[in-house]
Amino acid sequence: MTVQARGFHHPALLYHESTDYVAAVTAFVRSAVENHDPVLVAVPPANLDLLRGALTDLGDRVGYADMAVAGRNPGRILPGVLLRFAADHPGQRVSIVGEPIWRDRTELEYPACATHEALINAAFAGRDAAVLCPYDVTRLEPAVITDALSTHPTVIEKGTLRDSHHYADPVVTAAAFNRPLPPPPADAPSLVYGPTIAAVRSFVRRETAGHLSEDRVEELVLAASEVAANTIDHTAGPGRVTVWTEPGIVVCQLEDTGHLSDPLAGRLVPPHTGHRGYGLVLTNELCDLVRIHSTPSGTTIRLHKLR
């Protein structure tokens, strides 16, 4: 199985056993190496070990990343893994194996993962690249496989490449995962803020102290500050920030009256740090999960830090 044609290719690899997985992925990688493409393999740890073992003869011609670390937050996979790898190899076709969805992904994480898969098509449109995305048919829910058919233009199964008749416009598909978030706990402390972010910083620092390490508290404070700054700069205000804990997670939610209309906001690195949109990129880097629900009447951004 190879994907050699020029242009952008984003197939979903539907596999049933680890032997199928290793055979299909290594064939893709070896074909890319033969074409002199820079190659990155970004998959969860168990599969990373399998592929490293099967590709030892290729040495440093293949780069590797643990997707459970680099892609812990699905919102940072595009800017921090895929697009960064492409930017590191200007003028070259890149080939990437990216597996953002695996059995241990939670229901909470999944909409962000599916949104990521849809938006790969928008972010890489017109580029010369191949991004192969494996899906474990035996361990993932059938609905996940159905979604994969709508987020990938082509599908590979049992060595055969075919068009996906369920593939749809990536922005429209991503919008289907722009789902309302459940309300915070009724007793969760909250603060109405504006016109400065100082109160947000103090509030988040105070409410998360003791639940996270000092370093992780400050990361969450910075992430919340970036979101609050967008409220102050781009909406009529005010905003509201709420903090609470769930098992193993600290959650910080910010709400305002703005509408986040660009589905790629936070997933593309602006040309310079002063450009609008960099704050959400940084927020994705700092958090273990970012969930966003935005409508013309308002936006909710929920930040998660593992405890």
Contacts in CASP RR format, 6 or more apart in sequence:
PFRMAT RR
TARGET T0000
AUTHOR 0000-0000-0000
METHOD contacts of the structure
MODEL  1
MTVQARGFHHPALLYHESTDYVAAVTAFVRSAVENHDPVLVAVPPANLDL
LRGALTDLGDRVGYADMAVAGRNPGRILPGVLLRFAADHPGQRVSIVGEP
IWRDRTELEYPACATHEALINAAFAGRDAAVLCPYDVTRLEPAVITDALS
THPTVIEKGTLRDSHHYADPVVTAAAFNRPLPPPPADAPSLVYGPTIAAV
RSFVRRETAGHLSEDRVEELVLAASEVAANTIDHTAGPGRVTVWTEPGIV
VCQLEDTGHLSDPLAGRLVPPHTGHRGYGLVLTNELCDLVRIHSTPSGTT
IRLHKLR
1 24 0 8 1.000
1 27 0 8 1.000
1 28 0 8 1.000
1 156 0 8 1.000
1 159 0 8 1.000
1 161 0 8 1.000
2 27 0 8 1.000
2 28 0 8 1.000
2 31 0 8 1.000
3 9 0 8 1.000
3 11 0 8 1.000
3 28 0 8 1.000
3 31 0 8 1.000
3 95 0 8 1.000
3 130 0 8 1.000
3 132 0 8 1.000
3 161 0 8 1.000
4 31 0 8 1.000
4 35 0 8 1.000
6 93 0 8 1.000
6 128 0 8 1.000
7 93 0 8 1.000
7 126 0 8 1.000
7 127 0 8 1.000
7 128 0 8 1.000
7 129 0 8 1.000
8 121 0 8 1.000
8 124 0 8 1.000
8 125 0 8 1.000
8 126 0 8 1.000
8 127 0 8 1.000
8 128 0 8 1.000
8 129 0 8 1.000
8 130 0 8 1.000
9 129 0 8 1.000
9 130 0 8 1.000
9 131 0 8 1.000
9 153 0 8 1.000
9 154 0 8 1.000
10 120 0 8 1.000
10 121 0 8 1.000
10 124 0 8 1.000
10 130 0 8 1.000
10 131 0 8 1.000
10 133 0 8 1.000
10 152 0 8 1.000
10 153 0 8 1.000
10 154 0 8 1.000
11 130 0 8 1.000
11 132 0 8 1.000
11 133 0 8 1.000
11 152 0 8 1.000
11 153 0 8 1.000
11 154 0 8 1.000
11 155 0 8 1.000
11 156 0 8 1.000
11 161 0 8 1.000
12 133 0 8 1.000
12 134 0 8 1.000
12 135 0 8 1.000
12 148 0 8 1.000
12 149 0 8 1.000
12 151 0 8 1.000
12 152 0 8 1.000
12 154 0 8 1.000
12 155 0 8 1.000
12 156 0 8 1.000
12 164 0 8 1.000
13 21 0 8 1.000
13 24 0 8 1.000
13 25 0 8 1.000
13 28 0 8 1.000
13 132 0 8 1.000
13 133 0 8 1.000
13 134 0 8 1.000
13 135 0 8 1.000
13 156 0 8 1.000
13 157 0 8 1.000
14 135 0 8 1.000
14 137 0 8 1.000
14 145 0 8 1.000
14 148 0 8 1.000
14 155 0 8 1.000
14 156 0 8 1.000
14 157 0 8 1.000
15 21 0 8 1.000
15 24 0 8 1.000
15 134 0 8 1.000
15 135 0 8 1.000
15 136 0 8 1.000
15 137 0 8 1.000
16 136 0 8 1.000
16 137 0 8 1.000
16 138 0 8 1.000
17 138 0 8 1.000
18 50 0 8 1.000
20 158 0 8 1.000
21 47 0 8 1.000
21 50 0 8 1.000
21 134 0 8 1.000
21 136 0 8 1.000
22 50 0 8 1.000
22 51 0 8 1.000
22 54 0 8 1.000
24 134 0 8 1.000
24 156 0 8 1.000
24 159 0 8 1.000
25 41 0 8 1.000
25 51 0 8 1.000
25 97 0 8 1.000
25 132 0 8 1.000
25 134 0 8 1.000
26 51 0 8 1.000
26 54 0 8 1.000
26 55 0 8 1.000
28 95 0 8 1.000
28 97 0 8 1.000
28 130 0 8 1.000
28 132 0 8 1.000
29 39 0 8 1.000
29 41 0 8 1.000
29 51 0 8 1.000
29 55 0 8 1.000
29 58 0 8 1.000
29 62 0 8 1.000
29 95 0 8 1.000
29 97 0 8 1.000
30 55 0 8 1.000
30 58 0 8 1.000
32 39 0 8 1.000
32 95 0 8 1.000
32 130 0 8 1.000
33 39 0 8 1.000
33 58 0 8 1.000
33 61 0 8 1.000
33 62 0 8 1.000
35 93 0 8 1.000
35 95 0 8 1.000
37 92 0 8 1.000
37 93 0 8 1.000
37 94 0 8 1.000
37 95 0 8 1.000
37 130 0 8 1.000
38 85 0 8 1.000
38 88 0 8 1.000
38 89 0 8 1.000
38 92 0 8 1.000
38 94 0 8 1.000
38 95 0 8 1.000
39 61 0 8 1.000
39 62 0 8 1.000
39 63 0 8 1.000
39 94 0 8 1.000
39 95 0 8 1.000
39 96 0 8 1.000
39 97 0 8 1.000
40 62 0 8 1.000
40 63 0 8 1.000
40 64 0 8 1.000
40 65 0 8 1.000
40 81 0 8 1.000
40 85 0 8 1.000
40 94 0 8 1.000
40 95 0 8 1.000
40 96 0 8 1.000
40 97 0 8 1.000
40 98 0 8 1.000
41 48 0 8 1.000
41 51 0 8 1.000
41 55 0 8 1.000
41 62 0 8 1.000
41 63 0 8 1.000
41 64 0 8 1.000
41 65 0 8 1.000
41 96 0 8 1.000
41 97 0 8 1.000
41 98 0 8 1.000
42 64 0 8 1.000
42 65 0 8 1.000
42 66 0 8 1.000
42 67 0 8 1.000
42 70 0 8 1.000
42 71 0 8 1.000
42 77 0 8 1.000
42 81 0 8 1.000
42 82 0 8 1.000
42 96 0 8 1.000
42 97 0 8 1.000
42 98 0 8 1.000
42 99 0 8 1.000
43 51 0 8 1.000
43 67 0 8 1.000
43 97 0 8 1.000
43 98 0 8 1.000
43 99 0 8 1.000
43 134 0 8 1.000
44 66 0 8 1.000
44 67 0 8 1.000
44 68 0 8 1.000
44 99 0 8 1.000
44 102 0 8 1.000
44 104 0 8 1.000
45 66 0 8 1.000
45 68 0 8 1.000
47 99 0 8 1.000
47 102 0 8 1.000
47 134 0 8 1.000
48 64 0 8 1.000
48 66 0 8 1.000
48 67 0 8 1.000
51 64 0 8 1.000
51 97 0 8 1.000
52 64 0 8 1.000
55 62 0 8 1.000
65 81 0 8 1.000
67 77 0 8 1.000
67 81 0 8 1.000
67 98 0 8 1.000
67 99 0 8 1.000
67 100 0 8 1.000
67 102 0 8 1.000
68 104 0 8 1.000
70 76 0 8 1.000
70 77 0 8 1.000
70 80 0 8 1.000
70 81 0 8 1.000
71 77 0 8 1.000
71 81 0 8 1.000
71 100 0 8 1.000
72 288 0 8 1.000
72 289 0 8 1.000
73 112 0 8 1.000
73 284 0 8 1.000
73 285 0 8 1.000
73 287 0 8 1.000
73 288 0 8 1.000
73 289 0 8 1.000
73 290 0 8 1.000
74 100 0 8 1.000
74 109 0 8 1.000
74 112 0 8 1.000
74 113 0 8 1.000
74 115 0 8 1.000
74 116 0 8 1.000
74 289 0 8 1.000
75 112 0 8 1.000
75 116 0 8 1.000
75 266 0 8 1.000
75 267 0 8 1.000
75 284 0 8 1.000
75 290 0 8 1.000
76 284 0 8 1.000
76 285 0 8 1.000
77 98 0 8 1.000
77 100 0 8 1.000
77 116 0 8 1.000
78 116 0 8 1.000
78 119 0 8 1.000
78 120 0 8 1.000
78 123 0 8 1.000
78 267 0 8 1.000
78 268 0 8 1.000
79 266 0 8 1.000
79 267 0 8 1.000
79 268 0 8 1.000
79 269 0 8 1.000
79 281 0 8 1.000
79 284 0 8 1.000
80 269 0 8 1.000
80 285 0 8 1.000
81 98 0 8 1.000
82 96 0 8 1.000
82 98 0 8 1.000
82 120 0 8 1.000
82 123 0 8 1.000
82 124 0 8 1.000
82 131 0 8 1.000
83 123 0 8 1.000
83 268 0 8 1.000
83 269 0 8 1.000
85 94 0 8 1.000
85 96 0 8 1.000
86 94 0 8 1.000
86 124 0 8 1.000
86 127 0 8 1.000
86 129 0 8 1.000
91 128 0 8 1.000
92 128 0 8 1.000
93 128 0 8 1.000
93 129 0 8 1.000
93 130 0 8 1.000
94 128 0 8 1.000
94 129 0 8 1.000
94 130 0 8 1.000
95 129 0 8 1.000
95 130 0 8 1.000
95 132 0 8 1.000
96 129 0 8 1.000
96 130 0 8 1.000
96 131 0 8 1.000
96 132 0 8 1.000
97 131 0 8 1.000
97 132 0 8 1.000
97 133 0 8 1.000
97 134 0 8 1.000
98 131 0 8 1.000
98 132 0 8 1.000
98 133 0 8 1.000
98 134 0 8 1.000
99 133 0 8 1.000
99 134 0 8 1.000
100 113 0 8 1.000
100 116 0 8 1.000
100 117 0 8 1.000
100 133 0 8 1.000
101 110 0 8 1.000
101 113 0 8 1.000
101 114 0 8 1.000
101 117 0 8 1.000
101 133 0 8 1.000
101 135 0 8 1.000
101 140 0 8 1.000
101 144 0 8 1.000
101 148 0 8 1.000
102 136 0 8 1.000
102 139 0 8 1.000
102 140 0 8 1.000
103 136 0 8 1.000
103 139 0 8 1.000
103 140 0 8 1.000
105 113 0 8 1.000
108 289 0 8 1.000
108 291 0 8 1.000
108 304 0 8 1.000
109 289 0 8 1.000
110 144 0 8 1.000
111 177 0 8 1.000
111 179 0 8 1.000
111 291 0 8 1.000
112 177 0 8 1.000
112 289 0 8 1.000
112 290 0 8 1.000
112 291 0 8 1.000
114 144 0 8 1.000
114 147 0 8 1.000
114 151 0 8 1.000
114 177 0 8 1.000
115 174 0 8 1.000
115 177 0 8 1.000
115 178 0 8 1.000
115 263 0 8 1.000
116 267 0 8 1.000
117 133 0 8 1.000
117 147 0 8 1.000
117 148 0 8 1.000
117 151 0 8 1.000
117 152 0 8 1.000
118 150 0 8 1.000
118 151 0 8 1.000
118 170 0 8 1.000
118 171 0 8 1.000
118 173 0 8 1.000
118 174 0 8 1.000
118 177 0 8 1.000
119 170 0 8 1.000
119 171 0 8 1.000
119 174 0 8 1.000
119 263 0 8 1.000
119 264 0 8 1.000
119 267 0 8 1.000
120 131 0 8 1.000
120 151 0 8 1.000
120 170 0 8 1.000
121 151 0 8 1.000
121 153 0 8 1.000
121 170 0 8 1.000
122 170 0 8 1.000
122 171 0 8 1.000
122 174 0 8 1.000
122 263 0 8 1.000
122 264 0 8 1.000
123 264 0 8 1.000
123 267 0 8 1.000
123 268 0 8 1.000
124 131 0 8 1.000
132 156 0 8 1.000
133 148 0 8 1.000
133 152 0 8 1.000
135 144 0 8 1.000
135 145 0 8 1.000
135 148 0 8 1.000
137 145 0 8 1.000
146 166 0 8 1.000
148 155 0 8 1.000
149 155 0 8 1.000
149 164 0 8 1.000
149 165 0 8 1.000
149 166 0 8 1.000
149 167 0 8 1.000
150 164 0 8 1.000
150 166 0 8 1.000
150 167 0 8 1.000
150 168 0 8 1.000
150 173 0 8 1.000
151 167 0 8 1.000
151 170 0 8 1.000
151 173 0 8 1.000
152 164 0 8 1.000
152 167 0 8 1.000
153 163 0 8 1.000
153 164 0 8 1.000
153 167 0 8 1.000
154 161 0 8 1.000
154 162 0 8 1.000
154 163 0 8 1.000
154 164 0 8 1.000
154 167 0 8 1.000
155 161 0 8 1.000
155 162 0 8 1.000
155 163 0 8 1.000
155 164 0 8 1.000
156 162 0 8 1.000
171 263 0 8 1.000
174 263 0 8 1.000
175 263 0 8 1.000
178 292 0 8 1.000
178 293 0 8 1.000
178 294 0 8 1.000
179 293 0 8 1.000
180 293 0 8 1.000
181 253 0 8 1.000
181 291 0 8 1.000
181 293 0 8 1.000
181 300 0 8 1.000
181 302 0 8 1.000
184 190 0 8 1.000
184 242 0 8 1.000
184 244 0 8 1.000
184 251 0 8 1.000
184 253 0 8 1.000
185 244 0 8 1.000
188 242 0 8 1.000
188 243 0 8 1.000
188 244 0 8 1.000
189 203 0 8 1.000
189 207 0 8 1.000
189 242 0 8 1.000
189 243 0 8 1.000
189 244 0 8 1.000
190 240 0 8 1.000
190 241 0 8 1.000
190 242 0 8 1.000
190 243 0 8 1.000
191 199 0 8 1.000
191 200 0 8 1.000
191 203 0 8 1.000
191 240 0 8 1.000
191 241 0 8 1.000
191 242 0 8 1.000
192 238 0 8 1.000
192 239 0 8 1.000
192 240 0 8 1.000
193 199 0 8 1.000
193 200 0 8 1.000
193 203 0 8 1.000
193 228 0 8 1.000
193 231 0 8 1.000
193 238 0 8 1.000
193 239 0 8 1.000
193 240 0 8 1.000
193 241 0 8 1.000
194 228 0 8 1.000
194 231 0 8 1.000
194 232 0 8 1.000
194 237 0 8 1.000
194 238 0 8 1.000
194 239 0 8 1.000
195 232 0 8 1.000
196 232 0 8 1.000
197 225 0 8 1.000
197 228 0 8 1.000
197 229 0 8 1.000
197 232 0 8 1.000
200 224 0 8 1.000
200 225 0 8 1.000
200 228 0 8 1.000
200 241 0 8 1.000
200 254 0 8 1.000
201 221 0 8 1.000
201 224 0 8 1.000
201 225 0 8 1.000
203 241 0 8 1.000
203 243 0 8 1.000
204 217 0 8 1.000
204 220 0 8 1.000
204 221 0 8 1.000
204 224 0 8 1.000
204 241 0 8 1.000
204 243 0 8 1.000
204 252 0 8 1.000
205 217 0 8 1.000
205 218 0 8 1.000
205 221 0 8 1.000
207 243 0 8 1.000
208 217 0 8 1.000
208 220 0 8 1.000
208 221 0 8 1.000
208 243 0 8 1.000
208 250 0 8 1.000
208 252 0 8 1.000
208 305 0 8 1.000
209 217 0 8 1.000
210 217 0 8 1.000
211 245 0 8 1.000
211 250 0 8 1.000
211 307 0 8 1.000
212 220 0 8 1.000
212 250 0 8 1.000
212 305 0 8 1.000
212 307 0 8 1.000
216 305 0 8 1.000
219 286 0 8 1.000
219 287 0 8 1.000
219 305 0 8 1.000
220 250 0 8 1.000
220 252 0 8 1.000
220 286 0 8 1.000
220 287 0 8 1.000
220 303 0 8 1.000
220 305 0 8 1.000
222 282 0 8 1.000
222 286 0 8 1.000
223 252 0 8 1.000
223 282 0 8 1.000
223 283 0 8 1.000
223 286 0 8 1.000
223 287 0 8 1.000
223 303 0 8 1.000
224 241 0 8 1.000
224 252 0 8 1.000
224 254 0 8 1.000
224 303 0 8 1.000
226 279 0 8 1.000
226 280 0 8 1.000
226 282 0 8 1.000
226 283 0 8 1.000
227 254 0 8 1.000
227 279 0 8 1.000
227 280 0 8 1.000
227 283 0 8 1.000
227 301 0 8 1.000
227 303 0 8 1.000
228 239 0 8 1.000
228 241 0 8 1.000
228 254 0 8 1.000
229 279 0 8 1.000
230 256 0 8 1.000
230 277 0 8 1.000
230 279 0 8 1.000
230 280 0 8 1.000
231 237 0 8 1.000
231 238 0 8 1.000
231 239 0 8 1.000
231 254 0 8 1.000
231 256 0 8 1.000
231 258 0 8 1.000
234 258 0 8 1.000
234 276 0 8 1.000
235 256 0 8 1.000
235 257 0 8 1.000
235 258 0 8 1.000
236 257 0 8 1.000
237 256 0 8 1.000
237 257 0 8 1.000
238 256 0 8 1.000
239 254 0 8 1.000
239 255 0 8 1.000
239 256 0 8 1.000
239 257 0 8 1.000
240 254 0 8 1.000
240 255 0 8 1.000
240 256 0 8 1.000
241 252 0 8 1.000
241 253 0 8 1.000
241 254 0 8 1.000
241 255 0 8 1.000
242 252 0 8 1.000
242 253 0 8 1.000
242 254 0 8 1.000
242 255 0 8 1.000
243 250 0 8 1.000
243 251 0 8 1.000
243 252 0 8 1.000
243 253 0 8 1.000
244 250 0 8 1.000
244 251 0 8 1.000
245 251 0 8 1.000
245 307 0 8 1.000
248 306 0 8 1.000
248 307 0 8 1.000
249 288 0 8 1.000
249 304 0 8 1.000
249 305 0 8 1.000
249 306 0 8 1.000
249 307 0 8 1.000
250 304 0 8 1.000
250 305 0 8 1.000
250 307 0 8 1.000
251 302 0 8 1.000
251 303 0 8 1.000
251 304 0 8 1.000
252 302 0 8 1.000
252 303 0 8 1.000
252 305 0 8 1.000
253 300 0 8 1.000
253 301 0 8 1.000
253 302 0 8 1.000
253 303 0 8 1.000
254 300 0 8 1.000
254 301 0 8 1.000
254 303 0 8 1.000
255 298 0 8 1.000
255 299 0 8 1.000
255 300 0 8 1.000
255 301 0 8 1.000
256 298 0 8 1.000
256 299 0 8 1.000
257 297 0 8 1.000
257 298 0 8 1.000
257 299 0 8 1.000
258 294 0 8 1.000
258 298 0 8 1.000
258 299 0 8 1.000
259 294 0 8 1.000
259 295 0 8 1.000
259 296 0 8 1.000
259 297 0 8 1.000
259 298 0 8 1.000
259 299 0 8 1.000
260 292 0 8 1.000
260 294 0 8 1.000
260 299 0 8 1.000
261 294 0 8 1.000
265 277 0 8 1.000
265 280 0 8 1.000
266 277 0 8 1.000
266 279 0 8 1.000
266 280 0 8 1.000
266 281 0 8 1.000
266 283 0 8 1.000
266 284 0 8 1.000
267 281 0 8 1.000
267 284 0 8 1.000
268 281 0 8 1.000
269 278 0 8 1.000
269 281 0 8 1.000
270 276 0 8 1.000
270 277 0 8 1.000
270 278 0 8 1.000
270 281 0 8 1.000
280 290 0 8 1.000
283 290 0 8 1.000
283 301 0 8 1.000
283 303 0 8 1.000
284 290 0 8 1.000
287 303 0 8 1.000
287 304 0 8 1.000
287 305 0 8 1.000
288 304 0 8 1.000
288 305 0 8 1.000
288 306 0 8 1.000
289 303 0 8 1.000
289 304 0 8 1.000
290 301 0 8 1.000
290 302 0 8 1.000
290 303 0 8 1.000
290 304 0 8 1.000
291 301 0 8 1.000
291 302 0 8 1.000
291 304 0 8 1.000
292 299 0 8 1.000
292 300 0 8 1.000
292 301 0 8 1.000
292 302 0 8 1.000
293 299 0 8 1.000
293 300 0 8 1.000
294 300 0 8 1.000
END
